[in-house]
Amino acid sequence: MVVVVVLVVIAAWLFLVALLWLNRPPLEDVLEALPLMPNVTRLVRSARADPATPRQSRLALGALLLYLLSPIDLLPDLLPGIGTVDDLIVAGVVLRRVARRIGTPALRSHWPGSDADFDLLCRLARI
């Protein structure tokens, strides 16, 4: 029984890593965007706290915030260079979904960084 559970966990992990691989942005953009992660976290917190954000989007942002702050990731943060990439990809997927519901201008109003950094985030998230 333990072997089956371990195999299911490994299969699920491989499936999620494959989803990350399919949603990955260009490598140049990822390397440029890695320093944006603190601002992405602030954006998620701010948009989640906004009462104008629909409930479904607040739930998605809350789950994203938990994922970003959690020490347990699909790719451990201890791996130099790629540890934060999964956070960036997951954030891009969730922010793309949220931007479709609330609009890019509303998302931009919560961004604490520069316009150029927000444009890079939009390019990564395919917004």
N, CA, C and O atoms as a GROMACS GRO file, in nm:
protein
  508
    1MET      N    1   0.082  -0.119   0.000
    1MET     CA    2   0.000   0.000   0.000
    1MET      C    3   0.087   0.126   0.000
    1MET      O    4   0.055   0.223  -0.069
    2VAL      N    5   0.194   0.126   0.076
    2VAL     CA    6   0.285   0.240   0.082
    2VAL      C    7   0.348   0.265  -0.055
    2VAL      O    8   0.364   0.380  -0.097
    3VAL      N    9   0.383   0.159  -0.123
    3VAL     CA   10   0.443   0.172  -0.256
    3VAL      C   11   0.345   0.237  -0.352
    3VAL      O   12   0.385   0.321  -0.433
    4VAL      N   13   0.219   0.200  -0.346
    4VAL     CA   14   0.117   0.258  -0.433
    4VAL      C   15   0.102   0.407  -0.404
    4VAL      O   16   0.094   0.488  -0.496
    5VAL      N   17   0.098   0.444  -0.278
    5VAL     CA   18   0.085   0.585  -0.240
    5VAL      C   19   0.206   0.664  -0.292
    5VAL      O   20   0.190   0.773  -0.347
    6VAL      N   21   0.324   0.610  -0.274
    6VAL     CA   22   0.445   0.677  -0.321
    6VAL      C   23   0.440   0.693  -0.474
    6VAL      O   24   0.475   0.800  -0.525
    7LEU      N   25   0.399   0.591  -0.544
    7LEU     CA   26   0.391   0.598  -0.690
    7LEU      C   27   0.286   0.701  -0.735
    7LEU      O   28   0.308   0.773  -0.832
    8VAL      N   29   0.175   0.709  -0.665
    8VAL     CA   30   0.072   0.808  -0.699
    8VAL      C   31   0.125   0.950  -0.674
    8VAL      O   32   0.103   1.039  -0.756
    9VAL      N   33   0.194   0.970  -0.566
    9VAL     CA   34   0.251   1.102  -0.536
    9VAL      C   35   0.355   1.140  -0.641
    9VAL      O   36   0.357   1.254  -0.687
   10ILE      N   37   0.439   1.046  -0.679
   10ILE     CA   38   0.540   1.074  -0.783
   10ILE      C   39   0.472   1.105  -0.916
   10ILE      O   40   0.513   1.197  -0.987
   11ALA      N   41   0.370   1.029  -0.951
   11ALA     CA   42   0.298   1.052  -1.076
   11ALA      C   43   0.231   1.190  -1.075
   11ALA      O   44   0.234   1.261  -1.175
   12ALA      N   45   0.171   1.226  -0.963
   12ALA     CA   46   0.106   1.357  -0.953
   12ALA      C   47   0.211   1.469  -0.964
   12ALA      O   48   0.186   1.570  -1.029
   13TRP      N   49   0.325   1.451  -0.900
   13TRP     CA   50   0.432   1.550  -0.907
   13TRP      C   51   0.481   1.566  -1.051
   13TRP      O   52   0.498   1.678  -1.099
   14LEU      N   53   0.503   1.455  -1.120
   14LEU     CA   54   0.547   1.460  -1.259
   14LEU      C   55   0.443   1.529  -1.348
   14LEU      O   56   0.479   1.604  -1.438
   15PHE      N   57   0.315   1.503  -1.322
   15PHE     CA   58   0.209   1.567  -1.398
   15PHE      C   59   0.211   1.718  -1.377
   15PHE      O   60   0.200   1.794  -1.473
   16LEU      N   61   0.225   1.762  -1.253
   16LEU     CA   62   0.229   1.906  -1.224
   16LEU      C   63   0.354   1.972  -1.282
   16LEU      O   64   0.347   2.085  -1.330
   17VAL      N   65   0.467   1.905  -1.276
   17VAL     CA   66   0.589   1.959  -1.337
   17VAL      C   67   0.571   1.969  -1.489
   17VAL      O   68   0.618   2.065  -1.550
   18ALA      N   69   0.504   1.872  -1.550
   18ALA     CA   70   0.476   1.879  -1.694
   18ALA      C   71   0.386   1.998  -1.726
   18ALA      O   72   0.406   2.065  -1.827
   19LEU      N   73   0.287   2.026  -1.641
   19LEU     CA   74   0.202   2.144  -1.661
   19LEU      C   75   0.285   2.273  -1.650
   19LEU      O   76   0.263   2.367  -1.727
   20LEU      N   77   0.377   2.276  -1.557
   20LEU     CA   78   0.466   2.392  -1.546
   20LEU      C   79   0.547   2.408  -1.673
   20LEU      O   80   0.563   2.520  -1.724
   21TRP      N   81   0.598   2.298  -1.724
   21TRP     CA   82   0.681   2.301  -1.844
   21TRP      C   83   0.601   2.355  -1.963
   21TRP      O   84   0.652   2.432  -2.044
   22LEU      N   85   0.475   2.313  -1.974
   22LEU     CA   86   0.390   2.357  -2.085
   22LEU      C   87   0.353   2.506  -2.074
   22LEU      O   88   0.328   2.570  -2.176
   23ASN      N   89   0.350   2.560  -1.953
   23ASN     CA   90   0.315   2.700  -1.932
   23ASN      C   91   0.436   2.791  -1.912
   23ASN      O   92   0.421   2.907  -1.876
   24ARG      N   93   0.554   2.737  -1.936
   24ARG     CA   94   0.674   2.816  -1.909
   24ARG      C   95   0.690   2.929  -2.010
   24ARG      O   96   0.664   2.912  -2.129
   25PRO      N   97   0.732   3.046  -1.961
   25PRO     CA   98   0.762   3.158  -2.050
   25PRO      C   99   0.904   3.142  -2.106
   25PRO      O  100   0.977   3.053  -2.062
   26PRO      N  101   0.944   3.227  -2.200
   26PRO     CA  102   1.081   3.222  -2.252
   26PRO      C  103   1.183   3.241  -2.140
   26PRO      O  104   1.160   3.318  -2.046
   27LEU      N  105   1.295   3.171  -2.149
   27LEU     CA  106   1.397   3.173  -2.045
   27LEU      C  107   1.449   3.313  -2.017
   27LEU      O  108   1.473   3.348  -1.901
   28GLU      N  109   1.467   3.394  -2.121
   28GLU     CA  110   1.518   3.530  -2.102
   28GLU      C  111   1.423   3.611  -2.012
   28GLU      O  112   1.467   3.685  -1.924
   29ASP      N  113   1.292   3.594  -2.036
   29ASP     CA  114   1.193   3.667  -1.957
   29ASP      C  115   1.192   3.619  -1.812
   29ASP      O  116   1.175   3.698  -1.720
   30VAL      N  117   1.209   3.489  -1.793
   30VAL     CA  118   1.209   3.433  -1.658
   30VAL      C  119   1.326   3.488  -1.578
   30VAL      O  120   1.309   3.531  -1.464
   31LEU      N  121   1.443   3.488  -1.637
   31LEU     CA  122   1.561   3.538  -1.566
   31LEU      C  123   1.547   3.686  -1.532
   31LEU      O  124   1.591   3.731  -1.426
   32GLU      N  125   1.485   3.760  -1.622
   32GLU     CA  126   1.464   3.903  -1.599
   32GLU      C  127   1.358   3.927  -1.492
   32GLU      O  128   1.362   4.028  -1.421
   33ALA      N  129   1.262   3.833  -1.481
   33ALA     CA  130   1.148   3.853  -1.390
   33ALA      C  131   1.170   3.797  -1.250
   33ALA      O  132   1.091   3.827  -1.161
   34LEU      N  133   1.271   3.719  -1.227
   34LEU     CA  134   1.291   3.661  -1.094
   34LEU      C  135   1.297   3.765  -0.982
   34LEU      O  136   1.243   3.741  -0.874
   35PRO      N  137   1.360   3.882  -1.005
   35PRO     CA  138   1.359   3.983  -0.897
   35PRO      C  139   1.222   4.045  -0.870
   35PRO      O  140   1.206   4.117  -0.772
   36LEU      N  141   1.123   4.018  -0.956
   36LEU     CA  142   0.989   4.074  -0.937
   36LEU      C  143   0.906   4.000  -0.833
   36LEU      O  144   0.800   4.049  -0.795
   37MET      N  145   0.950   3.886  -0.786
   37MET     CA  146   0.868   3.803  -0.698
   37MET      C  147   0.821   3.875  -0.572
   37MET      O  148   0.706   3.854  -0.532
   38PRO      N  149   0.902   3.957  -0.506
   38PRO     CA  150   0.847   4.031  -0.390
   38PRO      C  151   0.732   4.123  -0.429
   38PRO      O  152   0.634   4.135  -0.355
   39ASN      N  153   0.742   4.189  -0.545
   39ASN     CA  154   0.633   4.275  -0.590
   39ASN      C  155   0.510   4.195  -0.631
   39ASN      O  156   0.397   4.240  -0.613
   40VAL      N  157   0.532   4.076  -0.685
   40VAL     CA  158   0.419   3.989  -0.720
   40VAL      C  159   0.343   3.950  -0.593
   40VAL      O  160   0.220   3.949  -0.591
   41THR      N  161   0.417   3.919  -0.488
   41THR     CA  162   0.353   3.885  -0.361
   41THR      C  163   0.273   4.003  -0.306
   41THR      O  164   0.161   3.985  -0.257
   42ARG      N  165   0.329   4.123  -0.316
   42ARG     CA  166   0.255   4.243  -0.271
   42ARG      C  167   0.131   4.266  -0.356
   42ARG      O  168   0.025   4.303  -0.304
   43LEU      N  169   0.143   4.244  -0.487
   43LEU     CA  170   0.028   4.258  -0.577
   43LEU      C  171  -0.083   4.162  -0.538
   43LEU      O  172  -0.200   4.200  -0.532
   44VAL      N  173  -0.046   4.038  -0.513
   44VAL     CA  174  -0.146   3.936  -0.477
   44VAL      C  175  -0.214   3.973  -0.346
   44VAL      O  176  -0.336   3.965  -0.336
   45ARG      N  177  -0.137   4.015  -0.246
   45ARG     CA  178  -0.196   4.056  -0.117
   45ARG      C  179  -0.292   4.172  -0.134
   45ARG      O  180  -0.401   4.173  -0.078
   46SER      N  181  -0.250   4.271  -0.212
   46SER     CA  182  -0.331   4.391  -0.229
   46SER      C  183  -0.460   4.361  -0.307
   46SER      O  184  -0.568   4.405  -0.268
   47ALA      N  185  -0.448   4.287  -0.417
   47ALA     CA  186  -0.567   4.254  -0.498
   47ALA      C  187  -0.662   4.165  -0.420
   47ALA      O  188  -0.784   4.177  -0.434
   48ARG      N  189  -0.608   4.076  -0.339
   48ARG     CA  190  -0.693   3.988  -0.258
   48ARG      C  191  -0.769   4.066  -0.152
   48ARG      O  192  -0.883   4.033  -0.120
   49ALA      N  193  -0.708   4.169  -0.097
   49ALA     CA  194  -0.771   4.248   0.008
   49ALA      C  195  -0.873   4.349  -0.046
   49ALA      O  196  -0.953   4.403   0.030
   50ASP      N  197  -0.870   4.374  -0.175
   50ASP     CA  198  -0.961   4.472  -0.235
   50ASP      C  199  -1.104   4.417  -0.237
   50ASP      O  200  -1.127   4.311  -0.295
   51PRO      N  201  -1.199   4.486  -0.176
   51PRO     CA  202  -1.338   4.437  -0.175
   51PRO      C  203  -1.402   4.435  -0.314
   51PRO      O  204  -1.502   4.366  -0.334
   52ALA      N  205  -1.345   4.509  -0.409
   52ALA     CA  206  -1.399   4.509  -0.545
   52ALA      C  207  -1.361   4.383  -0.623
   52ALA      O  208  -1.421   4.354  -0.727
   53THR      N  209  -1.263   4.308  -0.573
   53THR     CA  210  -1.222   4.184  -0.638
   53THR      C  211  -1.328   4.078  -0.614
   53THR      O  212  -1.368   4.056  -0.499
   54PRO      N  213  -1.375   4.012  -0.720
   54PRO     CA  214  -1.478   3.907  -0.702
   54PRO      C  215  -1.429   3.796  -0.610
   54PRO      O  216  -1.310   3.768  -0.600
   55ARG      N  217  -1.523   3.734  -0.543
   55ARG     CA  218  -1.492   3.630  -0.444
   55ARG      C  219  -1.409   3.517  -0.503
   55ARG      O  220  -1.312   3.472  -0.442
   56GLN      N  221  -1.446   3.472  -0.622
   56GLN     CA  222  -1.374   3.362  -0.686
   56GLN      C  223  -1.228   3.400  -0.712
   56GLN      O  224  -1.138   3.318  -0.695
   57SER      N  225  -1.206   3.523  -0.754
   57SER     CA  226  -1.069   3.569  -0.778
   57SER      C  227  -0.993   3.585  -0.647
   57SER      O  228  -0.873   3.557  -0.642
   58ARG      N  229  -1.062   3.629  -0.541
   58ARG     CA  230  -0.995   3.639  -0.410
   58ARG      C  231  -0.953   3.502  -0.360
   58ARG      O  232  -0.847   3.489  -0.298
   59LEU      N  233  -1.035   3.401  -0.385
   59LEU     CA  234  -0.997   3.264  -0.345
   59LEU      C  235  -0.875   3.217  -0.423
   59LEU      O  236  -0.783   3.158  -0.366
   60ALA      N  237  -0.873   3.244  -0.553
   60ALA     CA  238  -0.758   3.205  -0.635
   60ALA      C  239  -0.632   3.279  -0.590
   60ALA      O  240  -0.525   3.220  -0.582
   61LEU      N  241  -0.646   3.408  -0.560
   61LEU     CA  242  -0.531   3.485  -0.512
   61LEU      C  243  -0.485   3.438  -0.374
   61LEU      O  244  -0.365   3.437  -0.346
   62GLY      N  245  -0.580   3.399  -0.289
   62GLY     CA  246  -0.543   3.345  -0.158
   62GLY      C  247  -0.465   3.215  -0.171
   62GLY      O  248  -0.367   3.193  -0.100
   63ALA      N  249  -0.510   3.128  -0.262
   63ALA     CA  250  -0.437   3.002  -0.286
   63ALA      C  251  -0.299   3.031  -0.342
   63ALA      O  252  -0.201   2.965  -0.305
   64LEU      N  253  -0.289   3.128  -0.432
   64LEU     CA  254  -0.159   3.167  -0.486
   64LEU      C  255  -0.068   3.221  -0.377
   64LEU      O  256   0.050   3.187  -0.372
   65LEU      N  257  -0.123   3.304  -0.290
   65LEU     CA  258  -0.042   3.359  -0.181
   65LEU      C  259   0.010   3.248  -0.091
   65LEU      O  260   0.126   3.251  -0.050
   66LEU      N  261  -0.074   3.152  -0.059
   66LEU     CA  262  -0.028   3.038   0.021
   66LEU      C  263   0.084   2.962  -0.051
   66LEU      O  264   0.182   2.922   0.012
   67TYR      N  265   0.068   2.944  -0.181
   67TYR     CA  266   0.171   2.873  -0.258
   67TYR      C  267   0.302   2.952  -0.259
   67TYR      O  268   0.410   2.895  -0.242
   68LEU      N  269   0.292   3.083  -0.278
   68LEU     CA  270   0.414   3.165  -0.283
   68LEU      C  271   0.486   3.168  -0.149
   68LEU      O  272   0.609   3.170  -0.144
   69LEU      N  273   0.411   3.168  -0.041
   69LEU     CA  274   0.471   3.177   0.092
   69LEU      C  275   0.509   3.041   0.150
   69LEU      O  276   0.584   3.033   0.247
   70SER      N  277   0.457   2.935   0.090
   70SER     CA  278   0.482   2.801   0.142
   70SER      C  279   0.624   2.756   0.111
   70SER      O  280   0.676   2.781   0.002
   71PRO      N  281   0.687   2.689   0.207
   71PRO     CA  282   0.821   2.636   0.180
   71PRO      C  283   0.816   2.509   0.094
   71PRO      O  284   0.920   2.463   0.046
   72ILE      N  285   0.697   2.455   0.073
   72ILE     CA  286   0.683   2.333  -0.008
   72ILE      C  287   0.641   2.374  -0.148
   72ILE      O  288   0.532   2.428  -0.167
   73ASP      N  289   0.726   2.348  -0.246
   73ASP     CA  290   0.701   2.384  -0.385
   73ASP      C  291   0.720   2.263  -0.474
   73ASP      O  292   0.773   2.160  -0.432
   74LEU      N  293   0.675   2.277  -0.599
   74LEU     CA  294   0.700   2.171  -0.697
   74LEU      C  295   0.848   2.159  -0.726
   74LEU      O  296   0.901   2.049  -0.740
   75LEU      N  297   0.915   2.272  -0.736
   75LEU     CA  298   1.060   2.277  -0.751
   75LEU      C  299   1.114   2.348  -0.628
   75LEU      O  300   1.087   2.467  -0.609
   76PRO      N  301   1.189   2.279  -0.544
   76PRO     CA  302   1.235   2.341  -0.419
   76PRO      C  303   1.312   2.470  -0.442
   76PRO      O  304   1.393   2.478  -0.535
   77ASP      N  305   1.288   2.569  -0.358
   77ASP     CA  306   1.356   2.698  -0.371
   77ASP      C  307   1.506   2.687  -0.347
   77ASP      O  308   1.580   2.780  -0.379
   78LEU      N  309   1.550   2.577  -0.293
   78LEU     CA  310   1.693   2.557  -0.268
   78LEU      C  311   1.771   2.532  -0.396
   78LEU      O  312   1.893   2.546  -0.398
   79LEU      N  313   1.700   2.494  -0.505
   79LEU     CA  314   1.768   2.472  -0.632
   79LEU      C  315   1.804   2.608  -0.692
   79LEU      O  316   1.715   2.685  -0.729
   80PRO      N  317   1.934   2.638  -0.703
   80PRO     CA  318   1.972   2.771  -0.750
   80PRO      C  319   1.928   2.794  -0.895
   80PRO      O  320   1.949   2.710  -0.983
   81GLY      N  321   1.866   2.909  -0.918
   81GLY     CA  322   1.828   2.946  -1.053
   81GLY      C  323   1.690   2.900  -1.096
   81GLY      O  324   1.621   2.973  -1.167
   82ILE      N  325   1.649   2.780  -1.054
   82ILE     CA  326   1.519   2.730  -1.099
   82ILE      C  327   1.419   2.714  -0.985
   82ILE      O  328   1.302   2.683  -1.009
   83GLY      N  329   1.462   2.736  -0.863
   83GLY     CA  330   1.374   2.717  -0.749
   83GLY      C  331   1.256   2.813  -0.745
   83GLY      O  332   1.149   2.778  -0.695
   84THR      N  333   1.275   2.932  -0.797
   84THR     CA  334   1.169   3.032  -0.796
   84THR      C  335   1.087   3.029  -0.924
   84THR      O  336   0.982   3.093  -0.932
   85VAL      N  337   1.133   2.958  -1.024
   85VAL     CA  338   1.065   2.955  -1.153
   85VAL      C  339   0.924   2.900  -1.140
   85VAL      O  340   0.831   2.952  -1.203
   86ASP      N  341   0.906   2.797  -1.060
   86ASP     CA  342   0.770   2.741  -1.046
   86ASP      C  343   0.677   2.843  -0.982
   86ASP      O  344   0.559   2.850  -1.019
   87ASP      N  345   0.726   2.922  -0.886
   87ASP     CA  346   0.644   3.027  -0.826
   87ASP      C  347   0.601   3.128  -0.932
   87ASP      O  348   0.486   3.172  -0.935
   88LEU      N  349   0.694   3.164  -1.017
   88LEU     CA  350   0.667   3.262  -1.122
   88LEU      C  351   0.565   3.209  -1.222
   88LEU      O  352   0.476   3.283  -1.265
   89ILE      N  353   0.577   3.084  -1.260
   89ILE     CA  354   0.484   3.025  -1.358
   89ILE      C  355   0.344   3.012  -1.298
   89ILE      O  356   0.246   3.048  -1.361
   90VAL      N  357   0.336   2.961  -1.175
   90VAL     CA  358   0.206   2.947  -1.110
   90VAL      C  359   0.142   3.084  -1.091
   90VAL      O  360   0.022   3.101  -1.113
   91ALA      N  361   0.222   3.184  -1.051
   91ALA     CA  362   0.169   3.320  -1.036
   91ALA      C  363   0.118   3.372  -1.170
   91ALA      O  364   0.013   3.436  -1.175
   92GLY      N  365   0.190   3.345  -1.278
   92GLY     CA  366   0.146   3.390  -1.409
   92GLY      C  367   0.014   3.329  -1.450
   92GLY      O  368  -0.073   3.398  -1.505
   93VAL      N  369  -0.003   3.200  -1.424
   93VAL     CA  370  -0.128   3.132  -1.461
   93VAL      C  371  -0.246   3.189  -1.380
   93VAL      O  372  -0.352   3.217  -1.436
   94VAL      N  373  -0.226   3.206  -1.250
   94VAL     CA  374  -0.335   3.258  -1.166
   94VAL      C  375  -0.365   3.404  -1.200
   94VAL      O  376  -0.481   3.443  -1.208
   95LEU      N  377  -0.261   3.484  -1.219
   95LEU     CA  378  -0.283   3.626  -1.250
   95LEU      C  379  -0.350   3.643  -1.386
   95LEU      O  380  -0.427   3.737  -1.405
   96ARG      N  381  -0.322   3.554  -1.482
   96ARG     CA  382  -0.390   3.558  -1.611
   96ARG      C  383  -0.540   3.537  -1.592
   96ARG      O  384  -0.621   3.607  -1.651
   97ARG      N  385  -0.574   3.442  -1.508
   97ARG     CA  386  -0.715   3.412  -1.480
   97ARG      C  387  -0.783   3.529  -1.408
   97ARG      O  388  -0.895   3.567  -1.441
   98VAL      N  389  -0.714   3.585  -1.310
   98VAL     CA  390  -0.769   3.698  -1.235
   98VAL      C  391  -0.784   3.820  -1.324
   98VAL      O  392  -0.883   3.892  -1.315
   99ALA      N  393  -0.686   3.846  -1.410
   99ALA     CA  394  -0.691   3.962  -1.500
   99ALA      C  395  -0.809   3.952  -1.596
   99ALA      O  396  -0.868   4.054  -1.633
  100ARG      N  397  -0.844   3.831  -1.636
  100ARG     CA  398  -0.962   3.814  -1.723
  100ARG      C  399  -1.090   3.854  -1.651
  100ARG      O  400  -1.184   3.903  -1.714
  101ARG      N  401  -1.095   3.833  -1.520
  101ARG     CA  402  -1.216   3.864  -1.444
  101ARG      C  403  -1.223   4.010  -1.401
  101ARG      O  404  -1.329   4.073  -1.411
  102ILE      N  405  -1.110   4.065  -1.354
  102ILE     CA  406  -1.115   4.202  -1.300
  102ILE      C  407  -1.060   4.306  -1.396
  102ILE      O  408  -1.082   4.425  -1.376
  103GLY      N  409  -0.988   4.264  -1.499
  103GLY     CA  410  -0.929   4.356  -1.596
  103GLY      C  411  -0.786   4.392  -1.560
  103GLY      O  412  -0.749   4.400  -1.443
  104THR      N  413  -0.707   4.414  -1.663
  104THR     CA  414  -0.567   4.449  -1.643
  104THR      C  415  -0.550   4.583  -1.571
  104THR      O  416  -0.462   4.594  -1.486
  105PRO      N  417  -0.632   4.685  -1.601
  105PRO     CA  418  -0.616   4.812  -1.528
  105PRO      C  419  -0.638   4.796  -1.376
  105PRO      O  420  -0.568   4.859  -1.296
  106ALA      N  421  -0.733   4.713  -1.338
  106ALA     CA  422  -0.757   4.692  -1.195
  106ALA      C  423  -0.638   4.620  -1.132
  106ALA      O  424  -0.598   4.651  -1.020
  107LEU      N  425  -0.581   4.525  -1.205
  107LEU     CA  426  -0.463   4.455  -1.155
  107LEU      C  427  -0.345   4.551  -1.146
  107LEU      O  428  -0.268   4.547  -1.050
  108ARG      N  429  -0.332   4.637  -1.244
  108ARG     CA  430  -0.223   4.735  -1.246
  108ARG      C  431  -0.232   4.831  -1.128
  108ARG      O  432  -0.130   4.875  -1.075
  109SER      N  433  -0.354   4.862  -1.086
  109SER     CA  434  -0.370   4.956  -0.973
  109SER      C  435  -0.314   4.900  -0.843
  109SER      O  436  -0.287   4.976  -0.750
  110HIS      N  437  -0.295   4.770  -0.836
  110HIS     CA  438  -0.240   4.707  -0.715
  110HIS      C  439  -0.089   4.683  -0.725
  110HIS      O  440  -0.026   4.642  -0.627
  111TRP      N  441  -0.031   4.707  -0.843
  111TRP     CA  442   0.111   4.678  -0.865
  111TRP      C  443   0.198   4.781  -0.796
  111TRP      O  444   0.182   4.900  -0.821
  112PRO      N  445   0.291   4.738  -0.707
  112PRO     CA  446   0.374   4.835  -0.634
  112PRO      C  447   0.500   4.877  -0.709
  112PRO      O  448   0.570   4.968  -0.664
  113GLY      N  449   0.529   4.814  -0.821
  113GLY     CA  450   0.654   4.842  -0.893
  113GLY      C  451   0.635   4.938  -1.009
  113GLY      O  452   0.535   5.010  -1.017
  114SER      N  453   0.733   4.938  -1.097
  114SER     CA  454   0.733   5.029  -1.212
  114SER      C  455   0.644   4.974  -1.324
  114SER      O  456   0.605   4.857  -1.325
  115ASP      N  457   0.614   5.063  -1.419
  115ASP     CA  458   0.533   5.023  -1.534
  115ASP      C  459   0.607   4.920  -1.619
  115ASP      O  460   0.546   4.826  -1.671
  116ALA      N  461   0.738   4.937  -1.633
  116ALA     CA  462   0.816   4.841  -1.712
  116ALA      C  463   0.812   4.702  -1.649
  116ALA      O  464   0.801   4.602  -1.720
  117ASP      N  465   0.819   4.695  -1.517
  117ASP     CA  466   0.811   4.566  -1.448
  117ASP      C  467   0.673   4.504  -1.464
  117ASP      O  468   0.661   4.383  -1.480
  118PHE      N  469   0.569   4.586  -1.459
  118PHE     CA  470   0.434   4.534  -1.477
  118PHE      C  471   0.415   4.483  -1.620
  118PHE      O  472   0.350   4.380  -1.641
  119ASP      N  473   0.472   4.553  -1.717
  119ASP     CA  474   0.465   4.506  -1.856
  119ASP      C  475   0.535   4.372  -1.871
  119ASP      O  476   0.487   4.284  -1.944
  120LEU      N  477   0.648   4.354  -1.804
  120LEU     CA  478   0.718   4.226  -1.806
  120LEU      C  479   0.632   4.117  -1.743
  120LEU      O  480   0.623   4.007  -1.798
  121LEU      N  481   0.569   4.146  -1.631
  121LEU     CA  482   0.480   4.050  -1.566
  121LEU      C  483   0.364   4.013  -1.659
  121LEU      O  484   0.328   3.896  -1.669
  122CYS      N  485   0.307   4.110  -1.725
  122CYS     CA  486   0.197   4.084  -1.819
  122CYS      C  487   0.244   3.996  -1.934
  122CYS      O  488   0.172   3.906  -1.978
  123ARG      N  489   0.364   4.021  -1.982
  123ARG     CA  490   0.419   3.938  -2.091
  123ARG      C  491   0.439   3.794  -2.043
  123ARG      O  492   0.408   3.699  -2.115
  124LEU      N  493   0.490   3.778  -1.922
  124LEU     CA  494   0.510   3.644  -1.867
  124LEU      C  495   0.378   3.572  -1.843
  124LEU      O  496   0.367   3.452  -1.869
  125ALA      N  497   0.280   3.645  -1.793
  125ALA     CA  498   0.150   3.586  -1.762
  125ALA      C  499   0.060   3.576  -1.886
  125ALA      O  500  -0.049   3.520  -1.880
  126ARG      N  501   0.108   3.629  -1.996
  126ARG     CA  502   0.029   3.630  -2.122
  126ARG      C  503  -0.103   3.702  -2.105
  126ARG      O  504  -0.207   3.657  -2.151
  127ILE      N  505  -0.096   3.816  -2.039
  127ILE     CA  506  -0.214   3.899  -2.017
  127ILE      C  507  -0.225   3.996  -2.133
  127ILE      O  508  -0.318   4.077  -2.137
   0.00000   0.00000   0.00000
